[in-house]
Amino acid sequence: MLFNSYTFLLLYLPITALVFFRLGGYSHRLAAAWLGAASLFFYGYWNPAYVGLLLASIFFNYGVGVALAWESDAGRLRRRNAILAFGVSVDLGLLAYYKYANFFIDTANHIFDAGLSFQEILLPLGISFFTFTQIAFLVDAWAGKVREYNFIHYLLFVTYFPHLIAGPVLHHKEMMPQFAKAETYRLSWDNVTIGATIFAIGLFKKAVLADGVSPYANNVFAAADAGEQLDFFAAWGGALAYTAQLYFDFSGYSDMAIGLSRLFGIVLPLNFNSPYKATSIVEFWRRWHMTLSRFLRDYLYIPLGGSHKGRIRRYGNLMATMLLGGLWHGASWNFVLWGGLHGFYLVVNHAWSALRKQLFPAMPARGSIEKLAGWCLTFVAVVVGWVFFRAVTLDGALNMLAGMAGMHGFSLPAAFAPLLSNLGKVFESWGGDFTLGGGANFVFTWAWSLSLIAIALFLPNTQEFMRDYQPGLDFDPAVGKSPIAWCPNLIWGVLLAFITSAGLLSLSGTSEFLYYQF
């Protein structure tokens, strides 16, 4: 079931909310159990066979968490360590089997010509997210940070449908106190209004903007994967189209998840904060998939030693974290290369920052020109990385990058020649050429891409619009400064009606969120 589907919007959501709040007037426990059961139905709607897998994972991790609580005595550290290692190993083993078994076997067959065969495994939706969520729970239980072991609340914490399939990655301490509050189980029209607004903005981003630009990205990457040599403008047009598509697809999902949760009185952490405005790759990762970045930092990078064991060790930890982060996104070498590329970016960023302080200790904070240069470099680096993220094959990614580097020439539609006049002659003298056909597709690709990227760069994001109404658990109103702010009045009501109508009218077919595949 998709958030952006009539089945979800007209049947599942109203029925789930109505029963939840009616039960909430009688019993909080029953209401929480209903929401957990409804979340399991939401998950099982995709493939009922995997509901058993999800429940088995929940029972197992809850049991391990309780065992860690029983062994809370400081003198039993060795036993607690063994229980934690056992729980995390089982979680990672399950994830490895379902997500990476085929990848490892295919790789072994390719490298060693091993001739191994393995039945194709269907990847359970959201397995990465509910696995990481529960690993965080086990580590927090081991560290003594878990204070509540109510099973119904734990079931809801893991299965809660707004975040189950594609995040955010939640912390136990963020959600359990909210499930225990009496006001969560009372219908609040303020929450309904705020949640519906955030959801409508997300629906518009997904159904109108992301899905609108997606054909132009898909066509170019399909051609690259098929071996077609793309010229400079075609390759960059496709890469920028995907850059815009992924941004509004994931941003739209994040808004929809936060908006849906707010309808039920639950505030989720922010997961997306205008990452294309970042002026360094370090800042990009503080803004992109924020809860995953937090998880990788807290449960991988810091346990590896973080930045406390010397500069070389720090860079090695960064590379290891990003390589594993890339592999988390998908079982292919393209994702490994994407993660490694971002690890390299981060190492260069940190190395430059350290060198800058050594060479120019008196230099003040970065000025406008340096920030602009940093933004340009960061944006281009991110777009190059997205090529590996999107291409189906490694050959397709390398083909795209060759085109973006100008190795396959420079070409413009012939209709542009009379418009460019003398500039067209200069273009031809530099090796460019004009080709017949494809003018409309060229114009639409670049118009969509540049328009959406301009929106991402120059307009406030959703939480900045909603800054006065706690749009996320960790949102700081002082940071989200914007000249435009939402408030419940007629003007915003008309605008909300427009974007909601546009979003609903754009639901012409099944269009999954890009992060559902992870």
Disulfide bonds with the S-S distance in Angstrom:
none
